[in-house]
Amino acid sequence: MPQGTVKFFNESKGFGFIVPDNGDPEIFVHVTGLIDKIREKDEVTYEVENGKKGLNATQVRVV
């Protein structure tokens, strides 16, 4: 399961971005893909799925 750090998350708009630990490009995260509540700088694990505009993080959990 990939791991990364939350770069940005806007709780009122319900989306943000995760920076993967493996150096891949940032990945989009939507509130519907969260298991745990996240904040900027949280270390997380996640699954990756194809979305309408690219890759999305789902099943996001704080480590």
mmCIF file as Biopython writes it, N, C-alpha, C and O atoms, coordinates in Angstrom:
data_model
#
loop_
_atom_site.group_PDB
_atom_site.id
_atom_site.type_symbol
_atom_site.label_atom_id
_atom_site.label_alt_id
_atom_site.label_comp_id
_atom_site.label_asym_id
_atom_site.label_entity_id
_atom_site.label_seq_id
_atom_site.pdbx_PDB_ins_code
_atom_site.Cartn_x
_atom_site.Cartn_y
_atom_site.Cartn_z
_atom_site.occupancy
_atom_site.B_iso_or_equiv
_atom_site.auth_seq_id
_atom_site.auth_asym_id
_atom_site.pdbx_PDB_model_num
ATOM 1   N N  . MET A ? 1  ? 0.862   -1.178 0.000   1.0 0.0 1  A 1 
ATOM 2   C CA . MET A ? 1  ? 0.000   0.000  0.000   1.0 0.0 1  A 1 
ATOM 3   C C  . MET A ? 1  ? 0.907   1.240  0.000   1.0 0.0 1  A 1 
ATOM 4   O O  . MET A ? 1  ? 1.797   1.349  0.843   1.0 0.0 1  A 1 
ATOM 5   N N  . PRO A ? 2  ? 0.691   2.169  -0.933  1.0 0.0 2  A 1 
ATOM 6   C CA . PRO A ? 2  ? 1.527   3.371  -0.996  1.0 0.0 2  A 1 
ATOM 7   C C  . PRO A ? 2  ? 1.398   4.239  0.248   1.0 0.0 2  A 1 
ATOM 8   O O  . PRO A ? 2  ? 0.359   4.261  0.908   1.0 0.0 2  A 1 
ATOM 9   N N  . GLN A ? 3  ? 2.480   4.956  0.551   1.0 0.0 3  A 1 
ATOM 10  C CA . GLN A ? 3  ? 2.477   5.906  1.658   1.0 0.0 3  A 1 
ATOM 11  C C  . GLN A ? 3  ? 2.879   7.275  1.135   1.0 0.0 3  A 1 
ATOM 12  O O  . GLN A ? 3  ? 3.569   7.392  0.122   1.0 0.0 3  A 1 
ATOM 13  N N  . GLY A ? 4  ? 2.434   8.317  1.847   1.0 0.0 4  A 1 
ATOM 14  C CA . GLY A ? 4  ? 2.784   9.673  1.459   1.0 0.0 4  A 1 
ATOM 15  C C  . GLY A ? 4  ? 2.439   10.654 2.557   1.0 0.0 4  A 1 
ATOM 16  O O  . GLY A ? 4  ? 2.025   10.276 3.653   1.0 0.0 4  A 1 
ATOM 17  N N  . THR A ? 5  ? 2.622   11.938 2.233   1.0 0.0 5  A 1 
ATOM 18  C CA . THR A ? 5  ? 2.360   13.028 3.168   1.0 0.0 5  A 1 
ATOM 19  C C  . THR A ? 5  ? 1.312   13.953 2.575   1.0 0.0 5  A 1 
ATOM 20  O O  . THR A ? 5  ? 1.380   14.296 1.394   1.0 0.0 5  A 1 
ATOM 21  N N  . VAL A ? 6  ? 0.349   14.357 3.382   1.0 0.0 6  A 1 
ATOM 22  C CA . VAL A ? 6  ? -0.679  15.291 2.925   1.0 0.0 6  A 1 
ATOM 23  C C  . VAL A ? 6  ? -0.024  16.664 2.721   1.0 0.0 6  A 1 
ATOM 24  O O  . VAL A ? 6  ? 0.471   17.275 3.667   1.0 0.0 6  A 1 
ATOM 25  N N  . LYS A ? 7  ? -0.031  17.131 1.474   1.0 0.0 7  A 1 
ATOM 26  C CA . LYS A ? 7  ? 0.548   18.432 1.147   1.0 0.0 7  A 1 
ATOM 27  C C  . LYS A ? 7  ? -0.437  19.542 1.462   1.0 0.0 7  A 1 
ATOM 28  O O  . LYS A ? 7  ? -0.070  20.592 1.990   1.0 0.0 7  A 1 
ATOM 29  N N  . PHE A ? 8  ? -1.700  19.288 1.126   1.0 0.0 8  A 1 
ATOM 30  C CA . PHE A ? 8  ? -2.754  20.297 1.245   1.0 0.0 8  A 1 
ATOM 31  C C  . PHE A ? 8  ? -4.078  19.569 1.375   1.0 0.0 8  A 1 
ATOM 32  O O  . PHE A ? 8  ? -4.312  18.580 0.680   1.0 0.0 8  A 1 
ATOM 33  N N  . PHE A ? 9  ? -4.949  20.044 2.256   1.0 0.0 9  A 1 
ATOM 34  C CA . PHE A ? 9  ? -6.317  19.530 2.295   1.0 0.0 9  A 1 
ATOM 35  C C  . PHE A ? 9  ? -7.238  20.632 2.773   1.0 0.0 9  A 1 
ATOM 36  O O  . PHE A ? 9  ? -7.069  21.154 3.876   1.0 0.0 9  A 1 
ATOM 37  N N  . ASN A ? 10 ? -8.220  20.993 1.943   1.0 0.0 10 A 1 
ATOM 38  C CA . ASN A ? 10 ? -9.194  22.020 2.266   1.0 0.0 10 A 1 
ATOM 39  C C  . ASN A ? 10 ? -10.467 21.317 2.723   1.0 0.0 10 A 1 
ATOM 40  O O  . ASN A ? 10 ? -11.226 20.785 1.914   1.0 0.0 10 A 1 
ATOM 41  N N  . GLU A ? 11 ? -10.684 21.325 4.030   1.0 0.0 11 A 1 
ATOM 42  C CA . GLU A ? 11 ? -11.827 20.601 4.593   1.0 0.0 11 A 1 
ATOM 43  C C  . GLU A ? 11 ? -13.157 21.156 4.099   1.0 0.0 11 A 1 
ATOM 44  O O  . GLU A ? 11 ? -14.089 20.387 3.861   1.0 0.0 11 A 1 
ATOM 45  N N  . SER A ? 12 ? -13.267 22.478 3.938   1.0 0.0 12 A 1 
ATOM 46  C CA . SER A ? 12 ? -14.542 23.066 3.513   1.0 0.0 12 A 1 
ATOM 47  C C  . SER A ? 12 ? -14.867 22.735 2.054   1.0 0.0 12 A 1 
ATOM 48  O O  . SER A ? 12 ? -16.038 22.620 1.693   1.0 0.0 12 A 1 
ATOM 49  N N  . LYS A ? 13 ? -13.845 22.582 1.220   1.0 0.0 13 A 1 
ATOM 50  C CA . LYS A ? 13 ? -14.074 22.211 -0.188  1.0 0.0 13 A 1 
ATOM 51  C C  . LYS A ? 13 ? -14.007 20.709 -0.407  1.0 0.0 13 A 1 
ATOM 52  O O  . LYS A ? 13 ? -14.489 20.206 -1.422  1.0 0.0 13 A 1 
ATOM 53  N N  . GLY A ? 14 ? -13.408 19.985 0.544   1.0 0.0 14 A 1 
ATOM 54  C CA . GLY A ? 14 ? -13.420 18.528 0.485   1.0 0.0 14 A 1 
ATOM 55  C C  . GLY A ? 14 ? -12.399 17.887 -0.428  1.0 0.0 14 A 1 
ATOM 56  O O  . GLY A ? 14 ? -12.633 16.787 -0.927  1.0 0.0 14 A 1 
ATOM 57  N N  . PHE A ? 15 ? -11.266 18.545 -0.663  1.0 0.0 15 A 1 
ATOM 58  C CA . PHE A ? 15 ? -10.241 17.928 -1.494  1.0 0.0 15 A 1 
ATOM 59  C C  . PHE A ? 15 ? -8.854  18.421 -1.103  1.0 0.0 15 A 1 
ATOM 60  O O  . PHE A ? 15 ? -8.696  19.395 -0.366  1.0 0.0 15 A 1 
ATOM 61  N N  . GLY A ? 16 ? -7.853  17.709 -1.624  1.0 0.0 16 A 1 
ATOM 62  C CA . GLY A ? 16 ? -6.469  18.090 -1.374  1.0 0.0 16 A 1 
ATOM 63  C C  . GLY A ? 16 ? -5.531  17.233 -2.203  1.0 0.0 16 A 1 
ATOM 64  O O  . GLY A ? 16 ? -5.930  16.618 -3.192  1.0 0.0 16 A 1 
ATOM 65  N N  . PHE A ? 17 ? -4.254  17.206 -1.773  1.0 0.0 17 A 1 
ATOM 66  C CA . PHE A ? 17 ? -3.228  16.473 -2.508  1.0 0.0 17 A 1 
ATOM 67  C C  . PHE A ? 17 ? -2.283  15.776 -1.547  1.0 0.0 17 A 1 
ATOM 68  O O  . PHE A ? 17 ? -1.997  16.271 -0.457  1.0 0.0 17 A 1 
ATOM 69  N N  . ILE A ? 18 ? -1.803  14.604 -1.978  1.0 0.0 18 A 1 
ATOM 70  C CA . ILE A ? 18 ? -0.840  13.810 -1.227  1.0 0.0 18 A 1 
ATOM 71  C C  . ILE A ? 18 ? 0.437   13.724 -2.050  1.0 0.0 18 A 1 
ATOM 72  O O  . ILE A ? 18 ? 0.389   13.514 -3.262  1.0 0.0 18 A 1 
ATOM 73  N N  . VAL A ? 19 ? 1.594   13.888 -1.378  1.0 0.0 19 A 1 
ATOM 74  C CA . VAL A ? 19 ? 2.896   13.707 -2.021  1.0 0.0 19 A 1 
ATOM 75  C C  . VAL A ? 19 ? 3.372   12.292 -1.675  1.0 0.0 19 A 1 
ATOM 76  O O  . VAL A ? 19 ? 3.662   12.011 -0.512  1.0 0.0 19 A 1 
ATOM 77  N N  . PRO A ? 20 ? 3.455   11.399 -2.664  1.0 0.0 20 A 1 
ATOM 78  C CA . PRO A ? 20 ? 3.892   10.026 -2.398  1.0 0.0 20 A 1 
ATOM 79  C C  . PRO A ? 20 ? 5.347   9.974  -1.925  1.0 0.0 20 A 1 
ATOM 80  O O  . PRO A ? 20 ? 6.175   10.771 -2.365  1.0 0.0 20 A 1 
ATOM 81  N N  . ASP A ? 21 ? 5.653   9.034  -1.031  1.0 0.0 21 A 1 
ATOM 82  C CA . ASP A ? 21 ? 7.013   8.854  -0.533  1.0 0.0 21 A 1 
ATOM 83  C C  . ASP A ? 21 ? 7.972   8.350  -1.606  1.0 0.0 21 A 1 
ATOM 84  O O  . ASP A ? 21 ? 9.180   8.563  -1.504  1.0 0.0 21 A 1 
ATOM 85  N N  . ASN A ? 22 ? 7.445   7.682  -2.640  1.0 0.0 22 A 1 
ATOM 86  C CA . ASN A ? 22 ? 8.307   7.092  -3.670  1.0 0.0 22 A 1 
ATOM 87  C C  . ASN A ? 22 ? 8.718   8.072  -4.768  1.0 0.0 22 A 1 
ATOM 88  O O  . ASN A ? 22 ? 9.376   7.668  -5.726  1.0 0.0 22 A 1 
ATOM 89  N N  . GLY A ? 23 ? 8.347   9.349  -4.654  1.0 0.0 23 A 1 
ATOM 90  C CA . GLY A ? 23 ? 8.761   10.345 -5.637  1.0 0.0 23 A 1 
ATOM 91  C C  . GLY A ? 23 ? 7.821   10.529 -6.813  1.0 0.0 23 A 1 
ATOM 92  O O  . GLY A ? 23 ? 8.077   11.367 -7.678  1.0 0.0 23 A 1 
ATOM 93  N N  . ASP A ? 24 ? 6.732   9.762  -6.867  1.0 0.0 24 A 1 
ATOM 94  C CA . ASP A ? 24 ? 5.741   9.941  -7.934  1.0 0.0 24 A 1 
ATOM 95  C C  . ASP A ? 24 ? 5.108   11.327 -7.813  1.0 0.0 24 A 1 
ATOM 96  O O  . ASP A ? 24 ? 5.208   11.968 -6.768  1.0 0.0 24 A 1 
ATOM 97  N N  . PRO A ? 25 ? 4.456   11.788 -8.886  1.0 0.0 25 A 1 
ATOM 98  C CA . PRO A ? 25 ? 3.763   13.090 -8.815  1.0 0.0 25 A 1 
ATOM 99  C C  . PRO A ? 25 ? 2.664   13.090 -7.752  1.0 0.0 25 A 1 
ATOM 100 O O  . PRO A ? 25 ? 2.171   12.038 -7.345  1.0 0.0 25 A 1 
ATOM 101 N N  . GLU A ? 26 ? 2.295   14.288 -7.314  1.0 0.0 26 A 1 
ATOM 102 C CA . GLU A ? 26 ? 1.212   14.450 -6.332  1.0 0.0 26 A 1 
ATOM 103 C C  . GLU A ? 26 ? -0.038  13.730 -6.807  1.0 0.0 26 A 1 
ATOM 104 O O  . GLU A ? 26 ? -0.281  13.598 -8.007  1.0 0.0 26 A 1 
ATOM 105 N N  . ILE A ? 27 ? -0.827  13.267 -5.846  1.0 0.0 27 A 1 
ATOM 106 C CA . ILE A ? 27 ? -2.065  12.572 -6.174  1.0 0.0 27 A 1 
ATOM 107 C C  . ILE A ? 27 ? -3.238  13.280 -5.496  1.0 0.0 27 A 1 
ATOM 108 O O  . ILE A ? 27 ? -3.156  13.683 -4.335  1.0 0.0 27 A 1 
ATOM 109 N N  . PHE A ? 28 ? -4.318  13.419 -6.243  1.0 0.0 28 A 1 
ATOM 110 C CA . PHE A ? 28 ? -5.525  14.092 -5.780  1.0 0.0 28 A 1 
ATOM 111 C C  . PHE A ? 28 ? -6.245  13.229 -4.753  1.0 0.0 28 A 1 
ATOM 112 O O  . PHE A ? 28 ? -6.298  12.007 -4.890  1.0 0.0 28 A 1 
ATOM 113 N N  . VAL A ? 29 ? -6.796  13.862 -3.727  1.0 0.0 29 A 1 
ATOM 114 C CA . VAL A ? 29 ? -7.620  13.141 -2.750  1.0 0.0 29 A 1 
ATOM 115 C C  . VAL A ? 29 ? -8.904  13.933 -2.513  1.0 0.0 29 A 1 
ATOM 116 O O  . VAL A ? 29 ? -8.872  15.142 -2.284  1.0 0.0 29 A 1 
ATOM 117 N N  . HIS A ? 30 ? -10.030 13.228 -2.571  1.0 0.0 30 A 1 
ATOM 118 C CA . HIS A ? 30 ? -11.350 13.821 -2.323  1.0 0.0 30 A 1 
ATOM 119 C C  . HIS A ? 30 ? -11.868 13.274 -1.003  1.0 0.0 30 A 1 
ATOM 120 O O  . HIS A ? 30 ? -11.528 12.158 -0.612  1.0 0.0 30 A 1 
ATOM 121 N N  . VAL A ? 31 ? -12.681 14.048 -0.325  1.0 0.0 31 A 1 
ATOM 122 C CA . VAL A ? 31 ? -13.221 13.658 0.976   1.0 0.0 31 A 1 
ATOM 123 C C  . VAL A ? 31 ? -13.916 12.292 0.924   1.0 0.0 31 A 1 
ATOM 124 O O  . VAL A ? 31 ? -13.943 11.586 1.931   1.0 0.0 31 A 1 
ATOM 125 N N  . THR A ? 32 ? -14.467 11.914 -0.205  1.0 0.0 32 A 1 
ATOM 126 C CA . THR A ? 32 ? -15.142 10.618 -0.331  1.0 0.0 32 A 1 
ATOM 127 C C  . THR A ? 32 ? -14.156 9.450  -0.288  1.0 0.0 32 A 1 
ATOM 128 O O  . THR A ? 32 ? -14.568 8.307  -0.094  1.0 0.0 32 A 1 
ATOM 129 N N  . GLY A ? 33 ? -12.855 9.723  -0.467  1.0 0.0 33 A 1 
ATOM 130 C CA . GLY A ? 33 ? -11.843 8.671  -0.430  1.0 0.0 33 A 1 
ATOM 131 C C  . GLY A ? 33 ? -11.184 8.503  0.923   1.0 0.0 33 A 1 
ATOM 132 O O  . GLY A ? 33 ? -10.237 7.729  1.058   1.0 0.0 33 A 1 
ATOM 133 N N  . LEU A ? 34 ? -11.673 9.220  1.933   1.0 0.0 34 A 1 
ATOM 134 C CA . LEU A ? 34 ? -11.051 9.184  3.252   1.0 0.0 34 A 1 
ATOM 135 C C  . LEU A ? 34 ? -11.662 8.129  4.154   1.0 0.0 34 A 1 
ATOM 136 O O  . LEU A ? 34 ? -12.878 7.943  4.181   1.0 0.0 34 A 1 
ATOM 137 N N  . ILE A ? 35 ? -10.796 7.435  4.897   1.0 0.0 35 A 1 
ATOM 138 C CA . ILE A ? 35 ? -11.228 6.568  5.990   1.0 0.0 35 A 1 
ATOM 139 C C  . ILE A ? 35 ? -11.098 7.363  7.292   1.0 0.0 35 A 1 
ATOM 140 O O  . ILE A ? 35 ? -11.996 7.352  8.133   1.0 0.0 35 A 1 
ATOM 141 N N  . ASP A ? 36 ? -9.963  8.054  7.440   1.0 0.0 36 A 1 
ATOM 142 C CA . ASP A ? 36 ? -9.693  8.899  8.603   1.0 0.0 36 A 1 
ATOM 143 C C  . ASP A ? 36 ? -9.731  10.368 8.191   1.0 0.0 36 A 1 
ATOM 144 O O  . ASP A ? 36 ? -9.553  10.698 7.019   1.0 0.0 36 A 1 
ATOM 145 N N  . LYS A ? 37 ? -9.962  11.235 9.157   1.0 0.0 37 A 1 
ATOM 146 C CA . LYS A ? 37 ? -9.868  12.676 8.925   1.0 0.0 37 A 1 
ATOM 147 C C  . LYS A ? 37 ? -8.387  13.021 8.759   1.0 0.0 37 A 1 
ATOM 148 O O  . LYS A ? 37 ? -7.556  12.555 9.538   1.0 0.0 37 A 1 
ATOM 149 N N  . ILE A ? 38 ? -8.048  13.836 7.750   1.0 0.0 38 A 1 
ATOM 150 C CA . ILE A ? 38 ? -6.644  14.174 7.499   1.0 0.0 38 A 1 
ATOM 151 C C  . ILE A ? 38 ? -6.412  15.669 7.587   1.0 0.0 38 A 1 
ATOM 152 O O  . ILE A ? 38 ? -7.329  16.475 7.426   1.0 0.0 38 A 1 
ATOM 153 N N  . ARG A ? 39 ? -5.152  16.019 7.850   1.0 0.0 39 A 1 
ATOM 154 C CA . ARG A ? 39 ? -4.711  17.413 7.898   1.0 0.0 39 A 1 
ATOM 155 C C  . ARG A ? 39 ? -3.375  17.502 7.178   1.0 0.0 39 A 1 
ATOM 156 O O  . ARG A ? 39 ? -2.725  16.487 6.931   1.0 0.0 39 A 1 
ATOM 157 N N  . GLU A ? 40 ? -2.971  18.717 6.845   1.0 0.0 40 A 1 
ATOM 158 C CA . GLU A ? 40 ? -1.675  18.924 6.214   1.0 0.0 40 A 1 
ATOM 159 C C  . GLU A ? 40 ? -0.579  18.328 7.081   1.0 0.0 40 A 1 
ATOM 160 O O  . GLU A ? 40 ? -0.622  18.412 8.308   1.0 0.0 40 A 1 
ATOM 161 N N  . LYS A ? 41 ? 0.395   17.728 6.428   1.0 0.0 41 A 1 
ATOM 162 C CA . LYS A ? 41 ? 1.585   17.100 7.028   1.0 0.0 41 A 1 
ATOM 163 C C  . LYS A ? 41 ? 1.315   15.749 7.675   1.0 0.0 41 A 1 
ATOM 164 O O  . LYS A ? 41 ? 2.234   15.154 8.237   1.0 0.0 41 A 1 
ATOM 165 N N  . ASP A ? 42 ? 0.080   15.242 7.615   1.0 0.0 42 A 1 
ATOM 166 C CA . ASP A ? 42 ? -0.180  13.888 8.118   1.0 0.0 42 A 1 
ATOM 167 C C  . ASP A ? 42 ? 0.490   12.868 7.202   1.0 0.0 42 A 1 
ATOM 168 O O  . ASP A ? 42 ? 0.503   13.031 5.982   1.0 0.0 42 A 1 
ATOM 169 N N  . GLU A ? 43 ? 1.051   11.807 7.806   1.0 0.0 43 A 1 
ATOM 170 C CA . GLU A ? 43 ? 1.562   10.667 7.053   1.0 0.0 43 A 1 
ATOM 171 C C  . GLU A ? 43 ? 0.380   9.725  6.837   1.0 0.0 43 A 1 
ATOM 172 O O  . GLU A ? 43 ? -0.334  9.398  7.785   1.0 0.0 43 A 1 
ATOM 173 N N  . VAL A ? 44 ? 0.171   9.289  5.596   1.0 0.0 44 A 1 
ATOM 174 C CA . VAL A ? 44 ? -0.993  8.468  5.268   1.0 0.0 44 A 1 
ATOM 175 C C  . VAL A ? 44 ? -0.626  7.279  4.389   1.0 0.0 44 A 1 
ATOM 176 O O  . VAL A ? 44 ? 0.409   7.274  3.721   1.0 0.0 44 A 1 
ATOM 177 N N  . THR A ? 45 ? -1.492  6.277  4.403   1.0 0.0 45 A 1 
ATOM 178 C CA . THR A ? 45 ? -1.458  5.196  3.429   1.0 0.0 45 A 1 
ATOM 179 C C  . THR A ? 45 ? -2.722  5.335  2.593   1.0 0.0 45 A 1 
ATOM 180 O O  . THR A ? 45 ? -3.710  5.918  3.039   1.0 0.0 45 A 1 
ATOM 181 N N  . TYR A ? 46 ? -2.684  4.794  1.377   1.0 0.0 46 A 1 
ATOM 182 C CA . TYR A ? 46 ? -3.822  4.966  0.466   1.0 0.0 46 A 1 
ATOM 183 C C  . TYR A ? 46 ? -3.771  3.957  -0.668  1.0 0.0 46 A 1 
ATOM 184 O O  . TYR A ? 46 ? -2.743  3.323  -0.905  1.0 0.0 46 A 1 
ATOM 185 N N  . GLU A ? 47 ? -4.870  3.818  -1.352  1.0 0.0 47 A 1 
ATOM 186 C CA . GLU A ? 47 ? -4.965  3.052  -2.591  1.0 0.0 47 A 1 
ATOM 187 C C  . GLU A ? 47 ? -5.058  4.053  -3.728  1.0 0.0 47 A 1 
ATOM 188 O O  . GLU A ? 47 ? -5.398  5.214  -3.501  1.0 0.0 47 A 1 
ATOM 189 N N  . VAL A ? 48 ? -4.760  3.623  -4.950  1.0 0.0 48 A 1 
ATOM 190 C CA . VAL A ? 48 ? -4.801  4.511  -6.110  1.0 0.0 48 A 1 
ATOM 191 C C  . VAL A ? 48 ? -5.832  3.986  -7.106  1.0 0.0 48 A 1 
ATOM 192 O O  . VAL A ? 48 ? -5.837  2.805  -7.451  1.0 0.0 48 A 1 
ATOM 193 N N  . GLU A ? 49 ? -6.703  4.884  -7.560  1.0 0.0 49 A 1 
ATOM 194 C CA . GLU A ? 49 ? -7.703  4.536  -8.575  1.0 0.0 49 A 1 
ATOM 195 C C  . GLU A ? 49 ? -7.689  5.589  -9.672  1.0 0.0 49 A 1 
ATOM 196 O O  . GLU A ? 49 ? -7.320  6.739  -9.434  1.0 0.0 49 A 1 
ATOM 197 N N  . ASN A ? 50 ? -8.090  5.196  -10.865 1.0 0.0 50 A 1 
ATOM 198 C CA . ASN A ? 50 ? -8.237  6.157  -11.958 1.0 0.0 50 A 1 
ATOM 199 C C  . ASN A ? 50 ? -9.506  6.956  -11.752 1.0 0.0 50 A 1 
ATOM 200 O O  . ASN A ? 50 ? -10.569 6.392  -11.495 1.0 0.0 50 A 1 
ATOM 201 N N  . GLY A ? 51 ? -9.395  8.280  -11.865 1.0 0.0 51 A 1 
ATOM 202 C CA . GLY A ? 51 ? -10.548 9.161  -11.752 1.0 0.0 51 A 1 
ATOM 203 C C  . GLY A ? 51 ? -10.817 9.847  -13.082 1.0 0.0 51 A 1 
ATOM 204 O O  . GLY A ? 51 ? -10.176 9.531  -14.085 1.0 0.0 51 A 1 
ATOM 205 N N  . LYS A ? 52 ? -11.754 10.779 -13.098 1.0 0.0 52 A 1 
ATOM 206 C CA . LYS A ? 52 ? -12.125 11.494 -14.315 1.0 0.0 52 A 1 
ATOM 207 C C  . LYS A ? 52 ? -10.964 12.311 -14.878 1.0 0.0 52 A 1 
ATOM 208 O O  . LYS A ? 52 ? -10.821 12.439 -16.094 1.0 0.0 52 A 1 
ATOM 209 N N  . LYS A ? 53 ? -10.128 12.867 -13.983 1.0 0.0 53 A 1 
ATOM 210 C CA . LYS A ? 53 ? -9.045  13.747 -14.426 1.0 0.0 53 A 1 
ATOM 211 C C  . LYS A ? 53 ? -7.660  13.212 -14.086 1.0 0.0 53 A 1 
ATOM 212 O O  . LYS A ? 53 ? -6.687  13.966 -14.109 1.0 0.0 53 A 1 
ATOM 213 N N  . GLY A ? 54 ? -7.557  11.928 -13.773 1.0 0.0 54 A 1 
ATOM 214 C CA . GLY A ? 54 ? -6.264  11.354 -13.421 1.0 0.0 54 A 1 
ATOM 215 C C  . GLY A ? 54 ? -6.376  10.439 -12.223 1.0 0.0 54 A 1 
ATOM 216 O O  . GLY A ? 54 ? -7.455  9.936  -11.910 1.0 0.0 54 A 1 
ATOM 217 N N  . LEU A ? 55 ? -5.257  10.226 -11.554 1.0 0.0 55 A 1 
ATOM 218 C CA . LEU A ? 55 ? -5.232  9.315  -10.419 1.0 0.0 55 A 1 
ATOM 219 C C  . LEU A ? 55 ? -5.797  9.966  -9.162  1.0 0.0 55 A 1 
ATOM 220 O O  . LEU A ? 55 ? -5.574  11.148 -8.901  1.0 0.0 55 A 1 
ATOM 221 N N  . ASN A ? 56 ? -6.535  9.168  -8.387  1.0 0.0 56 A 1 
ATOM 222 C CA . ASN A ? 56 ? -7.122  9.618  -7.121  1.0 0.0 56 A 1 
ATOM 223 C C  . ASN A ? 56 ? -6.689  8.679  -6.006  1.0 0.0 56 A 1 
ATOM 224 O O  . ASN A ? 56 ? -6.565  7.472  -6.210  1.0 0.0 56 A 1 
ATOM 225 N N  . ALA A ? 57 ? -6.459  9.247  -4.821  1.0 0.0 57 A 1 
ATOM 226 C CA . ALA A ? 57 ? -6.183  8.443  -3.641  1.0 0.0 57 A 1 
ATOM 227 C C  . ALA A ? 57 ? -7.519  8.058  -2.995  1.0 0.0 57 A 1 
ATOM 228 O O  . ALA A ? 57 ? -8.403  8.898  -2.828  1.0 0.0 57 A 1 
ATOM 229 N N  . THR A ? 58 ? -7.649  6.791  -2.640  1.0 0.0 58 A 1 
ATOM 230 C CA . THR A ? 58 ? -8.840  6.305  -1.944  1.0 0.0 58 A 1 
ATOM 231 C C  . THR A ? 58 ? -8.382  5.489  -0.735  1.0 0.0 58 A 1 
ATOM 232 O O  . THR A ? 58 ? -7.196  5.186  -0.599  1.0 0.0 58 A 1 
ATOM 233 N N  . GLN A ? 59 ? -9.304  5.143  0.123   1.0 0.0 59 A 1 
ATOM 234 C CA . GLN A ? 59 ? -8.998  4.358  1.319   1.0 0.0 59 A 1 
ATOM 235 C C  . GLN A ? 59 ? -7.851  4.999  2.110   1.0 0.0 59 A 1 
ATOM 236 O O  . GLN A ? 59 ? -6.959  4.304  2.597   1.0 0.0 59 A 1 
ATOM 237 N N  . VAL A ? 60 ? -7.887  6.336  2.234   1.0 0.0 60 A 1 
ATOM 238 C CA . VAL A ? 60 ? -6.816  7.088  2.882   1.0 0.0 60 A 1 
ATOM 239 C C  . VAL A ? 60 ? -6.920  6.962  4.400   1.0 0.0 60 A 1 
ATOM 240 O O  . VAL A ? 60 ? -7.957  7.258  4.993   1.0 0.0 60 A 1 
ATOM 241 N N  . ARG A ? 61 ? -5.830  6.521  5.011   1.0 0.0 61 A 1 
ATOM 242 C CA . ARG A ? 61 ? -5.756  6.333  6.466   1.0 0.0 61 A 1 
ATOM 243 C C  . ARG A ? 61 ? -4.504  7.019  7.003   1.0 0.0 61 A 1 
ATOM 244 O O  . ARG A ? 61 ? -3.454  6.999  6.361   1.0 0.0 61 A 1 
ATOM 245 N N  . VAL A ? 62 ? -4.618  7.621  8.175   1.0 0.0 62 A 1 
ATOM 246 C CA . VAL A ? 62 ? -3.466  8.212  8.844   1.0 0.0 62 A 1 
ATOM 247 C C  . VAL A ? 62 ? -2.613  7.086  9.426   1.0 0.0 62 A 1 
ATOM 248 O O  . VAL A ? 62 ? -3.146  6.155  10.030  1.0 0.0 62 A 1 
ATOM 249 N N  . VAL A ? 63 ? -1.300  7.164  9.251   1.0 0.0 63 A 1 
ATOM 250 C CA . VAL A ? 63 ? -0.377  6.146  9.757   1.0 0.0 63 A 1 
ATOM 251 C C  . VAL A ? 63 ? -0.222  6.285  11.246  1.0 0.0 63 A 1 
ATOM 252 O O  . VAL A ? 63 ? 0.517   5.518  11.864  1.0 0.0 63 A 1 
#
